[in-house]
Amino acid sequence: MAGGKHFSENQFTLKEVFQNFSSWIAYFLSQWKILILAGIIGMVLGALVSIFKKPIFNASTSFVLEEGDAAGMGQMSGLASLVGVNLGSLGSTSGLFQGDNIMELYRSDRMLDEALLSPFNEDELLIDRFIAFEKIDKKWASKVDIPSMDFSIDREDFTVSQDSVVKEVAKLIRENQLSVTKPDRKLSIIQVTVSSKDELYAKVFNERLVENVNEFYKETKTKKTSENLAILQSQADSVRAILDESIGAYATATDKVPNANPLLSSATIESKKRQIDVQATGAVYEEIVKNLEIAKVNHRNNSPLIQIIDSPRLPLERTEIRLVKGMFFGCAIVGMLTLLVVYFRRLYQKHVQES
């Protein structure tokens, strides 16, 4: 019985809950002056933020990453294997920089550095433009003398301080301004967005970054096939020159004995040697040309690699806090904070009174 009585004393009836809720509502209503004042202050703060906060401009480029004709290459590999040619040895790189790999390439220091050190206009580089509107020279004045630096010189001639500035600026862009996403994971469409307070900078930097990654991607993806193609072409030219020389030597040897005595085989030895040289060199040349043509097809299948869908155009899409929206959110945020302060103050007062 004692246990049941103790249990019932700790229960709350619906009437008690309603009375407690009503008392809190009454208390909040009694503080209406404070709440209204907080709402007004919040609206003023929200209006100030919407007025003085600069809009953010978003420059976006979307493109399709071409995977290559895997089915066609599979059929070609089967046909090539029948004649003893291994297409894999000719430099297929279809799996390189696909999907998430190329997205990380856009975030790499090398690509960001090259974009930053590219020209914005005739008088300044993109990194100079970034430093100017972000006021990096003033923010980092105690650490490094940025105004004395010339970023237009060759990268190999940069000082340690210059390299550090470029690296830190690239880090700021990667963390705060750059977004590389796939709108739909099922598709091969990738979107690169640069967000900045400077509209022209956002557009130019986005274009430079996409252009640099595009070129680097093409060179890297086709590097192996291009090298193999150049080697095969050089071999074909060399063997063709030897073949032409062998044909000339065979003709000369034949001309020396125009009417050879069929009873004297020694007279035709030289011409037969030259004929064998021509046949052997011709067979080698035929095989090299066959491999060369297959390598050309393989090289073409690896390019182009990026197809641009949309590129940034002025005026850019802008993100900003509208006046009404700023006032509303300012009122709501400050109002909620004030309610919490009033609530905890009331709890503290009740606790002190009970103590």
C-alpha positions in Angstrom: 0.0 0.0 0.0 2.8 2.4 0.9 4.4 1.7 -2.5 1.2 2.3 -4.4 0.6 5.6 -2.5 4.1 6.7 -3.3 3.6 5.9 -7.0 0.3 7.8 -7.2 1.8 10.9 -5.6 4.2 11.3 -8.5 1.5 11.2 -11.2 0.2 14.2 -13.1 -3.4 14.5 -13.9 -4.7 16.1 -17.2 -6.1 18.9 -15.1 -2.7 19.7 -13.5 -1.0 19.6 -16.9 -3.6 22.0 -18.3 -3.2 24.3 -15.3 0.6 24.3 -15.6 0.4 25.1 -19.3 -2.1 27.9 -18.7 0.1 29.4 -16.1 3.0 29.5 -18.5 0.9 31.1 -21.2 -0.3 33.7 -18.7 3.3 34.4 -17.7 4.5 34.8 -21.3 1.5 37.1 -22.0 2.5 39.2 -18.9 5.9 39.7 -20.5 4.4 41.0 -23.8 6.4 44.2 -23.6 9.7 42.4 -23.5 8.6 40.0 -26.3 7.4 42.8 -28.6 10.6 44.8 -28.0 12.6 41.7 -28.8 10.6 41.2 -32.0 11.2 44.8 -33.1 14.9 44.5 -32.4 15.0 41.2 -34.3 13.2 42.9 -37.3 15.7 45.8 -37.2 18.7 43.4 -37.1 17.3 41.3 -39.9 16.7 44.4 -42.0 20.3 45.6 -41.4 21.7 42.2 -42.4 19.6 42.1 -45.6 20.7 45.7 -46.5 24.5 45.4 -45.7 25.2 41.7 -46.6 26.4 41.6 -50.2 24.6 39.1 -52.5 26.4 35.9 -53.5 26.7 35.2 -57.2 26.7 31.6 -58.4 28.5 30.7 -61.7 27.7 27.1 -62.8 28.9 24.8 -65.5 27.4 21.4 -66.2 28.9 18.8 -68.5 28.6 15.2 -69.4 31.5 13.0 -68.7 31.9 10.6 -71.7 32.7 7.1 -70.6 33.7 5.8 -74.0 32.2 3.0 -76.2 33.0 0.0 -74.0 30.9 -2.3 -76.1 32.5 -1.3 -79.3 35.9 -1.7 -77.9 35.1 -5.1 -76.6 34.1 -6.2 -80.1 37.2 -4.7 -81.5 39.3 -6.4 -78.9 37.8 -9.7 -79.9 38.5 -9.1 -83.6 42.0 -7.9 -82.9 42.8 -10.9 -80.8 42.1 -13.1 -83.9 45.0 -11.5 -85.7 47.3 -11.5 -82.6 46.8 -7.9 -81.5 46.3 -7.0 -77.9 44.3 -3.8 -77.7 44.9 -3.4 -74.0 48.6 -3.0 -74.7 47.8 0.0 -76.9 46.9 2.1 -74.0 43.2 2.0 -73.1 42.5 4.3 -70.1 38.7 4.2 -70.1 38.5 3.8 -66.3 40.7 6.9 -65.6 39.1 10.0 -63.9 35.5 8.7 -64.1 32.8 9.8 -61.7 34.2 10.8 -58.3 37.8 10.9 -59.5 37.3 13.8 -61.8 35.2 15.6 -59.1 38.3 15.4 -56.8 40.4 16.7 -59.7 38.4 19.9 -59.6 39.2 20.3 -56.0 42.9 19.6 -56.4 45.5 22.3 -55.5 47.1 22.1 -59.0 43.9 22.9 -60.9 42.9 25.7 -58.4 46.4 27.2 -58.5 46.4 27.2 -62.3 43.0 28.9 -62.4 44.0 31.5 -59.8 47.2 32.4 -61.7 45.4 32.8 -65.0 44.6 36.3 -66.3 41.3 38.0 -65.2 41.9 40.9 -67.6 44.8 42.7 -69.1 45.9 44.2 -65.8 45.4 41.6 -63.1 45.2 37.9 -62.4 42.3 36.1 -60.8 44.2 35.8 -57.6 44.7 39.6 -57.5 41.0 40.0 -58.0 40.2 37.6 -55.2 42.6 39.3 -52.8 41.1 42.7 -53.6 37.4 42.0 -53.0 38.0 39.7 -50.1 40.6 42.2 -48.6 43.0 39.4 -47.9 45.9 41.8 -47.9 44.5 43.6 -44.9 43.4 40.4 -43.1 46.8 38.9 -43.4 48.8 42.1 -43.1 50.4 40.9 -39.8 51.7 37.7 -41.4 52.7 38.5 -45.0 53.2 41.6 -47.2 50.9 40.7 -50.1 50.9 44.1 -51.9 54.7 43.7 -52.6 54.1 40.3 -54.3 54.0 39.9 -58.1 52.1 36.7 -59.0 52.5 37.3 -62.8 56.1 35.9 -62.7 56.9 32.2 -63.5 55.7 29.8 -60.8 59.2 28.4 -60.5 60.4 31.8 -59.4 57.8 32.2 -56.6 59.1 32.7 -53.1 57.9 30.5 -50.2 55.6 33.3 -49.1 54.0 33.5 -52.5 53.4 29.8 -52.7 51.9 29.9 -49.2 49.5 32.6 -50.2 48.4 30.8 -53.3 47.9 27.6 -51.3 45.8 29.3 -48.6 43.7 31.1 -51.2 43.1 27.8 -53.0 42.1 26.3 -49.6 39.6 29.2 -49.0 38.0 28.7 -52.4 37.8 24.9 -52.0 36.1 25.2 -48.6 33.9 28.2 -49.1 33.3 28.9 -52.8 33.6 25.7 -54.8 31.0 23.1 -55.2 31.4 20.0 -57.4 28.3 17.7 -57.4 26.4 15.2 -59.4 22.7 16.3 -59.5 21.7 12.7 -60.2 23.9 9.8 -59.2 22.4 7.7 -61.9 23.6 10.1 -64.7 27.1 11.1 -65.8 26.3 14.8 -65.5 28.6 16.8 -63.2 28.0 20.4 -62.1 30.7 22.8 -61.1 29.6 25.9 -59.2 31.7 28.9 -58.0 30.0 31.2 -55.5 31.5 34.7 -54.8 30.6 38.3 -53.9 32.2 39.4 -57.2 30.0 38.5 -60.2 32.7 38.8 -62.9 35.3 36.9 -60.8 32.8 34.0 -60.3 32.2 33.7 -64.0 35.8 34.0 -65.1 37.1 31.7 -62.4 34.5 29.0 -63.2 35.4 29.2 -66.9 39.2 29.0 -66.3 38.8 26.1 -63.9 36.6 24.0 -66.2 38.9 24.8 -69.1 42.1 23.8 -67.2 40.5 20.5 -65.9 39.2 19.8 -69.4 42.6 20.1 -71.0 44.4 18.2 -68.2 41.8 15.5 -68.4 42.2 15.1 -72.2 46.0 15.1 -72.0 46.0 12.5 -69.2 43.3 10.3 -70.5 44.9 10.1 -74.0 48.5 10.2 -72.9 49.2 6.5 -73.1 47.3 6.0 -76.4 49.0 9.1 -77.8 52.5 7.9 -76.8 51.8 4.4 -78.3 50.4 6.1 -81.4 53.6 8.2 -81.8 55.8 5.1 -81.3 53.9 3.1 -83.9 54.0 5.9 -86.3 57.7 6.3 -85.9 58.2 2.6 -86.3 56.1 2.6 -89.4 58.1 5.5 -90.9 61.4 3.7 -90.1 60.3 0.4 -91.6 58.9 2.1 -94.6 62.2 3.8 -95.2 64.0 0.4 -94.9 61.5 -1.2 -97.2 62.1 1.5 -99.8 65.8 1.0 -99.5 65.4 -2.8 -99.9 63.3 -2.4 -103.0 66.0 -0.1 -104.5 68.7 -2.6 -103.6 66.8 -5.4 -105.1 66.2 -3.5 -108.4 69.9 -2.6 -108.5 71.0 -6.3 -108.0 68.5 -7.4 -110.7 69.8 -4.8 -113.1 73.4 -6.0 -112.7 72.5 -9.4 -114.2 69.7 -8.6 -116.6 70.0 -11.9 -118.6 71.3 -14.4 -116.0 72.4 -17.8 -117.3 69.9 -20.3 -115.8 72.7 -22.8 -115.5 74.7 -20.5 -113.2 72.7 -20.0 -109.9 75.5 -18.0 -108.3 74.7 -15.1 -110.6 71.2 -14.6 -109.0 72.3 -15.0 -105.3 72.5 -11.2 -104.7 69.1 -10.5 -106.2 67.5 -13.3 -104.3 68.9 -12.0 -101.0 67.5 -8.6 -101.8 64.2 -10.1 -102.6 64.0 -11.9 -99.3 64.8 -8.6 -97.5 62.0 -6.9 -99.4 59.5 -9.7 -98.4 60.6 -9.7 -94.8 60.5 -6.0 -94.4 57.1 -5.8 -96.2 55.7 -8.3 -93.7 56.9 -6.3 -90.8 55.6 -3.1 -92.3 52.2 -4.7 -92.9 51.9 -5.8 -89.2 53.0 -2.4 -87.9 50.5 -0.5 -90.2 47.7 -2.9 -88.9 48.6 -2.1 -85.3 48.9 1.6 -86.2 45.3 1.8 -87.6 43.9 0.0 -84.5 45.8 2.4 -82.3 44.3 5.3 -84.1 40.8 4.0 -83.6 41.6 3.4 -79.9 42.9 6.9 -79.6 39.8 8.4 -81.2 37.6 6.5 -78.8 39.3 8.1 -75.8 38.4 11.6 -77.0 36.5 13.9 -76.6 36.0 13.4 -72.9 33.9 16.3 -71.7 30.8 17.7 -73.4 29.7 21.1 -71.9 25.9 21.4 -71.4 25.5 24.8 -69.7 28.1 27.5 -69.0 27.8 30.6 -66.9 26.2 33.7 -68.5 25.7 37.2 -67.2 23.7 38.1 -65.2 24.5 35.2 -62.8 22.1 33.6 -60.4 22.3 35.5 -57.1 21.6 34.4 -53.5 20.7 37.2 -51.2 18.5 37.9 -48.1 15.5 39.9 -49.1 14.3 42.7 -46.8 11.0 41.0 -45.8 12.7 37.6 -45.4 15.4 39.1 -43.3 13.0 40.9 -41.0 10.9 37.8 -40.6 13.8 35.5 -39.7 15.4 38.2 -37.5 12.1 38.6 -35.6 11.7 34.8 -35.3 15.2 34.1 -34.1 15.4 37.0 -31.6 11.9 36.2 -30.4 12.7 32.5 -29.7 15.9 33.5 -27.9 13.9 35.9 -25.8 11.3 33.3 -25.0 14.1 30.9 -23.8 15.6 33.6 -21.6 12.2 34.4 -20.1 11.5 30.7 -19.6 14.7 29.9 -17.8 14.5 33.1 -15.7 11.0 32.0 -14.6 12.3 28.5 -13.7 15.1 30.1 -11.7 12.7 32.4 -9.8 10.5 29.4 -8.9 13.4 27.4 -7.8 14.7 30.2 -5.6 11.2 30.7 -4.1 10.8 26.9 -3.4 14.3 26.8 -1.8 
